[in-house]
Amino acid sequence: MLRAVDLNRLRVLVAVARTGSVTAAAEALHYAQPSVSHHLARLEAEAGLPLLQRAGRGIRLTEAGRLLATRAEEILGQVESVHAELAAHAGLRAGRVRLAAFPSALATVVPPAAARLATDHPGIELALTEAEPPEALTALRNGDVDLALVFEHGETQAADRRAIRTTTLLTEPRYLVTPRERSWDGSREALTTYAGERWIAGCPRCRAHLLDACRQAGFTPEIAFETDDYVAVQSLVAAGLGVSTLPGLALLASRNPQVRLDRLPGDERRVLAATYGNSAPPLPVQALLTVFGQTCRGQVWP
């Protein structure tokens, strides 16, 4: 009877059981046909029982052969499961994730997520790169990063999403930012109150969204200043040099007490975690996605 199990011979027997012939099993396993026949002969000798019998021009498994093939599938499945578990353990003990994120995310949600990752999976190395969404997605496609944090406004979506998989982490509100003493009636249409004001615009995508929001309110804003720095935007507003809009993460990262914030109803942007490819991402990337989900859950806004 079988004493030492040769996994290769078990794979050959399972392949024969599945395909119904030695030739087809050899093709499926990418073995030479004589090699398959040799493995089967050795397996029969070790089992001490005939495992195959002729059936016309083909072969079929004997009752002992069917029993062994069934058990062999179970054994091989368990072996593959052990290999997968070991690979997962190794990946989480010595993995690496390269993350690209836009500035306000790097200043808010990334640090606590990185800290949690370091606690839960101390073997995973995290590398950070600052990048706005278009550049982050390009880096993702080029293989320069493994995960990208990007944002999309309510009415827009990244132009090219081929082979990009996304997970929504949070939906952040946008705020009207005015000098502290100013007030408004709380409706989006009240943007028209500031139609004659000078405006401060941010990054190209945010500026495009601002222009669209003002267009929907019935006017074209006069853009007096342009800066990607959300700290500078608030300082300019506090100095009475204009008004602006900012997303929630930017205001969580830095809040100037000299400005007034009013949430714009129905004006939001989505923060997404993006990976490349149709298959599941590597385990270290999955671990980081998990901690981002935990970090962003129940986010409290200004």
Disulfide bonds with the S-S distance in Angstrom:
none
